[in-house]
């Protein structure tokens, strides 16, 4: 039995994480923490957990969390997370970090995109990126995992096999993504206020969305060449889900049959990637840890279409996959 703690338990990703972990036969949730007054039951913050997890939310120090647990799921904001993670690691407690703090390889790049100095710069570039489909071998023995972003998960899983096989050009890739409102988190803001986002579709963060350097970096590793994408995210009036269509240029003569064969072979043994012949919809993968992927050729362009549940495969489900690999459990345990 592995003892786990959830730090930053009030958000959407935390509640989805808890729902998976309470089904996990080899997990004991020993602590849930957040800045709450009076140590309320976690079910008072997330009513869906009533009679599923009988714990109160506590405001614990990193040392107290580490003393209780073998693994910490760190669901804290960017910048805050990296100020606490070293304390867990110093206590030999392993960590799956949900923030972007360890996804990038360079402190200057982080400062440029996140407008703050990195609290733990020496670890950048040394932390495995938590996408098992690409980095499984690195994840198994790592003390710290950088859980992927939700948008990058859809783009990377669709494009990495084609870049790795040299089937598409690494430059000039356009990634068009649509996300449900839960991707913005639980704290209210004007853009996600119901009268603003209901019955409306909008682009945002064009040219400055923080997932851009993450996508560039990981696709560059897959391609063994620099990759530079144009990433265009959109907010759609649904609770959850991401659908991404990416446009790239083929290398030489390329057929849809070759594209699909490459995807099928790359993901043949992957439990959570479904290569499909139809055009996938966000509802197909909602409330699951699956990523659905397909590809087409249209007017000498390669189109890949991928979709996930942003809260599960895009966050908490990937975290449990990583946890299972780190502690030697079958990767599908808990799902």
SVG drawing of the C-alpha trace seen along z (x, -y; Angstrom):
<svg xmlns="http://www.w3.org/2000/svg" viewBox="-26 -40 47 44">
<polyline fill="none" stroke="black" stroke-width="0.4" points="0.0,0.0 1.4,-3.4 0.5,-6.4 -0.3,-9.5 -1.1,-13.2 -2.8,-15.7 -1.4,-19.3 -3.8,-21.9 -7.0,-19.9 -9.6,-22.5 -9.4,-22.5 -11.0,-20.6 -7.9,-18.5 -7.6,-17.5 -11.2,-16.2 -10.7,-14.1 -7.5,-12.8 -9.2,-11.8 -11.9,-10.0 -9.3,-7.8 -7.2,-7.2 -10.1,-6.1 -10.6,-3.3 -7.0,-2.3 -6.5,0.9 -2.9,0.1 -3.4,-3.6 -4.1,-5.1 -4.9,-8.8 -3.4,-10.1 -3.7,-13.8 -5.4,-16.5 -4.2,-20.0 -5.2,-23.5 -5.5,-27.0 -8.9,-26.5 -10.2,-27.8 -11.2,-25.3 -10.1,-22.0 -13.4,-21.4 -14.2,-17.9 -13.0,-17.5 -16.6,-16.6 -17.7,-20.1 -15.5,-21.5 -16.2,-18.7 -19.7,-17.3 -19.2,-14.4 -16.7,-13.0 -19.3,-12.5 -19.0,-9.0 -16.1,-8.4 -13.3,-10.0 -13.6,-10.7 -10.8,-13.2 -10.6,-16.8 -8.6,-19.4 -5.6,-20.5 -3.1,-23.3 0.1,-21.3 3.8,-22.2 5.8,-20.4 7.6,-18.5 4.3,-17.3 3.1,-16.2 6.3,-14.4 6.3,-12.6 3.0,-11.0 3.3,-10.1 5.3,-8.1 4.2,-10.3 2.8,-13.8 0.5,-14.9 1.3,-18.7 -1.7,-20.6 -0.4,-24.1 -0.1,-27.1 2.9,-27.8 5.8,-29.2 4.3,-28.1 4.8,-24.5 8.5,-24.7 8.9,-26.5 7.6,-23.4 8.7,-20.5 12.3,-20.6 11.1,-20.1 9.3,-16.9 12.3,-15.6 14.7,-16.3 12.5,-14.1 12.7,-11.3 9.1,-11.7 8.4,-11.3 6.4,-13.9 4.1,-14.2 3.9,-17.9 0.8,-19.3 2.2,-22.8 4.3,-23.9 7.3,-24.5 9.4,-21.6 8.1,-21.1 10.5,-23.5 14.2,-23.0 15.5,-26.5 15.0,-29.1 15.1,-32.0 12.4,-30.5 10.3,-29.9 10.8,-33.6 9.9,-34.8 6.6,-32.9 5.5,-32.8 6.7,-36.3 8.5,-35.2 11.8,-33.9 12.0,-30.1 12.2,-29.0 14.2,-25.9 16.1,-26.5 18.8,-23.8 16.3,-21.0 15.1,-22.3 15.9,-20.0 16.5,-17.1 12.9,-16.2 11.2,-13.6 8.2,-14.9 5.2,-12.8 3.9,-11.5 4.3,-7.7 3.8,-7.1 7.0,-8.9 9.1,-8.8 8.1,-5.7 11.6,-4.5 12.6,-7.8 9.5,-8.0 9.9,-4.6 12.8,-5.6 12.4,-9.3 11.8,-11.1 9.9,-13.9 7.7,-14.0 6.5,-17.0 2.9,-16.2 2.1,-17.5 -0.2,-20.3 -3.6,-19.4 -3.3,-21.2 0.2,-19.9 -1.0,-16.3 -3.4,-16.4 -0.8,-18.0 2.1,-15.9 0.4,-12.6 -0.9,-13.3 2.2,-14.8 5.2,-13.1 4.9,-9.7 4.8,-11.5 7.8,-13.8 9.8,-10.8 9.2,-8.9 10.2,-11.9 6.8,-12.1 6.1,-15.8 8.1,-19.0 9.1,-20.2 8.6,-23.8 5.3,-25.6 3.0,-23.4 -0.3,-25.1 -2.1,-23.7 -5.7,-24.7 -7.3,-23.7 -10.7,-24.0 -11.1,-23.5 -13.9,-23.3 -14.1,-26.0 -12.8,-23.7 -9.4,-24.1 -9.2,-27.6 -9.5,-26.2 -12.0,-26.7 -11.2,-30.3 -13.6,-32.6 -12.6,-35.2 -14.5,-37.4 -13.7,-35.2 -15.1,-32.1 -18.1,-33.9 -21.3,-32.1 -22.8,-35.1 -19.5,-35.7 -18.7,-32.2 -22.1,-30.6 -23.2,-30.4 -19.9,-31.9 -16.6,-30.8 -13.4,-32.8 -9.7,-32.6 -7.3,-33.7 -3.6,-33.8 -2.6,-34.0 1.2,-34.1 1.6,-34.1 -0.1,-31.0 2.2,-29.4 1.8,-25.9 3.6,-27.0 7.3,-26.5 6.2,-23.2 4.9,-21.9 7.9,-23.1 10.3,-21.4 8.7,-18.0 8.0,-17.8 11.6,-18.9 12.8,-15.9 10.5,-13.6 11.8,-15.1 15.4,-15.3 15.3,-18.8 14.0,-22.2 10.2,-22.5 8.4,-25.8 4.6,-25.8 1.8,-28.3 -0.6,-27.5 -4.1,-28.8 -6.2,-28.0 -10.0,-28.6 -12.5,-28.5 -15.8,-26.7 -18.9,-26.6 -18.7,-23.1 -17.5,-21.8 -14.6,-19.6 -12.7,-18.2 -10.2,-19.3 -10.2,-18.8 -7.1,-19.7 -6.6,-19.9 -3.0,-20.3 -1.8,-21.2 1.6,-20.3 3.4,-19.8 4.3,-16.2 7.8,-15.2 7.8,-13.7 5.0,-11.6 2.7,-10.5 -0.6,-8.7 -3.3,-8.5 -2.6,-4.8 1.0,-5.5 0.0,-8.1 -2.5,-5.8 -0.2,-2.8 2.5,-4.9 0.0,-5.9 -1.3,-2.4 2.2,-0.9 3.4,-3.6 0.5,-3.2 -0.1,0.5 0.8,1.4 -0.4,-1.8 -3.4,-1.3 -4.7,-4.9 -4.2,-6.0 -6.9,-4.9 -6.1,-5.4 -9.4,-5.6 -10.5,-5.7 -13.4,-8.1 -13.2,-11.7 -13.2,-11.8 -15.4,-14.0 -14.7,-15.4 -17.6,-13.4 -15.9,-10.1 -13.1,-10.6 -15.0,-12.5 -14.6,-11.1 -12.0,-8.7 -8.2,-8.6 -8.2,-7.9 -6.7,-10.1 -8.3,-9.5 -6.2,-10.2 -6.6,-10.1 -5.0,-11.7 -6.0,-12.9 -4.4,-14.5 -6.2,-17.5 -4.8,-19.6 -1.2,-18.4 -1.5,-19.1 -1.4,-16.6 -4.2,-17.1 -4.2,-15.3 -7.2,-15.3 -7.0,-14.4 -9.2,-14.7 -9.0,-14.1 -10.8,-14.9 -8.7,-17.8 -9.2,-17.0 -8.3,-13.3 -5.9,-12.4 -4.9,-16.0 -4.1,-16.1 -5.2,-13.8 -5.3,-10.6 -1.8,-11.1 -0.7,-11.8 -2.0,-8.4 -0.4,-6.7 2.9,-8.3 2.3,-7.2 1.7,-3.6 4.9,-3.5 6.9,-5.1 5.6,-2.6 5.6,0.6 1.8,1.0 0.2,1.9 -0.3,-1.3 -4.1,-0.9 -4.6,-0.4 -7.4,-2.7 -9.0,-3.4"/>
</svg>
